[in-house]
Amino acid sequence: MEGKIFKTTNEFALYIEEIVLEKRISHMDAVLMYWEQNFIDPEDIAGLINKNLKQKIELNMIEANYLPKKGTLDIWTGLRHIGII
């Protein structure tokens, strides 16, 4: 894992995905592992995280109850509310 340089955010996201699958850890843990082993500044890591990876990290954090679950609207409740059913 040490010393790998990425040309694009997509390359970094794919690399993190490989770590997640190989080690069976969360995306956040994989990013932190990469950061610690390569002595990278957190500001530099932020520039490597693309939208897709960010969403996966956010989902990991929600599942671990570190972030609140996003509210969802039940379609049937919504339809009843506006008088369709």
Secondary structure, DSSP 4 states (H G I P E B T S, - for coil): -TT---SSHHHHHHHHHHHHHHHT--HHHHHHHHHHHTT--HHHHHTT--HHHHHHHHHHHHHTTSSPPPP---HHHHHHHTT--
